[in-house]
Amino acid sequence: MNPPCPFSCGFDVELGSAEMEPEVSRNDTDPRPHLTYTAGTRINEFCLPVICVAGLTGNTLALLVLLQPRNRQIPCYLYLTGLAVSDSAVLSLGICTWCLTVLSATPLRSEQCRLLAYFFQWACLTGSLLIVFATIHKFFAFCFPLRMTTWRTVNKALQIIVTTFIVSAVLNIPYFFTAQVLDDQTCVGTRQEI
């Protein structure tokens, strides 16, 4: 048997043999987390607040533009305003979650997990539905431009937006009952057998 090659990257290579077997050196009972998980967690601790603050700044600037008097008379801009509000809620919840998990010395409580899961899912569903309704609005504007004045008015757009916020709030009520904190302080939206 030949001596192992120093450049084999953990594989035993025998000259004249086509088989290469990896050297198993991982200990599954090792309590230390893997290096990639630890590095990803550390990057997340620093990048998440930066991304959330940058997103909140962008949404605030978008709201300043969209809430100008001339833009409030255009139904599609009202959908974008609602989308900016729901996106701001998601980013605010991201900062809140970061503060509760990274900055707080106390473990995440079940009530906090349930509220975070509910509001996060509510904001995500609201944003998704508003994108769908804005797309439907643009479809009718391009396909039926003459009927657009009677079908899609500012008042109807406001009714759709308010209804979307309310319906998504009602649809996400089960998260109050199903969200839980796992042993590693991870908040999940559904009950899992541990």
C-alpha positions in Angstrom: 0.0 0.0 0.0 1.3 3.4 -1.0 1.6 6.2 1.6 -1.4 8.7 1.5 -1.0 11.6 -0.8 -0.8 14.9 1.1 -3.1 16.6 -1.5 -5.8 14.0 -1.5 -8.3 16.1 0.6 -9.3 13.3 2.9 -9.5 10.5 0.2 -7.2 7.5 0.4 -5.8 7.1 -3.1 -4.0 3.9 -4.1 -2.1 3.9 -7.3 -3.5 1.4 -9.7 -7.0 1.4 -7.9 -10.0 3.2 -9.4 -11.8 3.2 -6.0 -11.6 6.1 -3.7 -13.3 6.0 -0.3 -13.8 9.1 1.7 -12.2 9.2 5.1 -15.1 9.6 7.6 -13.9 11.8 10.4 -17.2 13.5 11.4 -18.4 12.7 14.9 -22.2 12.9 15.0 -22.1 13.2 18.8 -20.0 16.3 18.6 -22.0 19.0 20.4 -20.3 21.8 18.5 -22.2 23.2 15.6 -20.8 23.0 12.1 -18.6 25.8 11.0 -20.9 26.8 8.1 -23.9 27.1 10.4 -21.9 29.2 12.9 -20.6 31.4 10.1 -24.1 31.8 8.6 -25.5 32.7 12.0 -22.9 35.3 12.7 -23.4 36.9 9.2 -27.2 36.9 9.8 -26.7 38.7 13.2 -25.0 41.6 11.4 -26.7 41.7 7.9 -30.3 41.4 9.0 -30.6 44.8 10.7 -28.7 46.5 7.9 -31.1 45.0 5.3 -34.2 45.8 7.4 -33.1 49.4 8.0 -32.3 50.0 4.3 -35.7 48.4 3.3 -37.5 50.6 5.8 -35.8 53.7 4.4 -36.7 52.8 0.9 -40.4 52.1 1.8 -40.6 55.4 3.7 -39.3 57.2 0.6 -41.8 55.3 -1.6 -44.6 56.3 0.8 -43.6 59.9 0.6 -43.9 59.8 -3.2 -47.0 57.7 -3.4 -48.9 59.8 -0.9 -48.6 63.0 -2.9 -52.1 64.4 -3.7 -51.8 63.8 -7.4 -50.7 60.1 -6.9 -53.6 59.4 -4.5 -56.0 59.7 -7.4 -54.4 56.8 -9.3 -55.7 53.4 -8.1 -52.5 51.5 -9.0 -50.5 53.8 -6.8 -52.9 53.0 -3.9 -52.1 49.3 -4.3 -48.4 50.2 -4.2 -49.0 52.3 -1.1 -50.6 49.3 0.6 -47.7 47.1 -0.5 -45.2 49.6 1.0 -47.1 49.5 4.3 -47.1 45.7 4.4 -43.5 45.4 3.4 -42.6 47.9 6.1 -44.5 45.7 8.6 -42.4 42.7 7.5 -39.1 44.6 7.9 -40.2 46.0 11.3 -41.0 42.4 12.4 -37.5 41.4 11.2 -35.9 44.0 13.4 -38.1 43.0 16.3 -37.2 39.4 15.9 -33.5 40.3 15.6 -33.8 42.3 18.9 -35.6 39.5 20.7 -33.1 36.8 19.5 -29.8 38.5 19.3 -29.9 41.4 21.7 -32.0 39.9 24.5 -30.5 37.6 27.1 -33.9 36.0 27.9 -35.1 33.1 25.8 -38.0 33.6 23.4 -41.3 33.1 25.0 -44.3 31.2 23.5 -46.5 34.4 23.4 -43.8 36.4 21.6 -43.4 33.6 19.1 -47.1 33.4 18.4 -47.4 37.2 17.9 -44.4 37.3 15.7 -45.6 34.4 13.6 -49.1 35.9 13.3 -48.0 39.4 12.2 -45.3 38.1 9.9 -47.7 35.8 8.1 -50.3 38.6 8.0 -47.9 41.1 6.5 -46.6 38.6 3.9 -50.1 37.4 2.8 -51.3 41.0 2.6 -48.3 42.0 0.4 -48.8 39.0 -1.8 -52.6 39.7 -2.3 -51.9 43.3 -3.0 -49.5 42.4 -5.8 -52.1 40.1 -7.3 -54.8 42.8 -7.2 -52.4 45.4 -8.7 -51.7 42.9 -11.5 -55.4 42.3 -12.1 -55.9 46.0 -12.1 -53.2 46.5 -14.8 -54.6 43.6 -16.8 -58.1 45.2 -17.0 -56.4 48.6 -17.8 -54.7 47.1 -20.8 -57.4 44.7 -22.0 -60.4 46.9 -21.4 -59.3 50.5 -21.3 -62.7 52.0 -22.1 -64.5 50.2 -19.3 -61.7 51.0 -16.8 -63.3 54.2 -15.6 -66.3 52.4 -14.3 -64.7 49.2 -13.1 -61.6 50.4 -11.3 -62.1 53.6 -9.4 -60.1 55.0 -6.4 -63.0 54.1 -4.0 -63.1 50.5 -5.3 -59.3 50.3 -4.9 -59.5 51.5 -1.3 -62.3 49.0 -0.6 -60.1 46.2 -2.0 -57.1 47.3 0.0 -58.9 47.6 3.3 -60.7 44.2 2.7 -57.4 42.6 1.9 -55.9 43.8 5.2 -58.9 42.5 7.1 -59.3 39.2 5.3 -55.6 38.3 5.7 -55.8 39.2 9.4 -58.6 36.8 9.8 -57.0 34.0 7.7 -53.9 34.1 9.9 -55.7 33.7 13.2 -54.6 30.0 13.5 -51.0 31.1 14.0 -52.0 32.3 17.4 -52.7 28.7 18.3 -50.1 26.7 16.3 -46.9 28.7 16.6 -44.3 27.4 19.1 -40.7 27.8 20.2 -38.4 24.9 19.6 -35.6 23.9 21.9 -33.0 25.9 19.9 -35.1 29.1 20.2 -36.5 28.8 16.7 -40.1 30.0 16.3 -42.1 27.9 13.9 -45.6 28.5 12.7 -47.0 25.0 13.0 -46.9 22.5 15.9 -44.3 19.8 15.4 -43.7 16.7 17.4 -40.4 17.1 19.3 
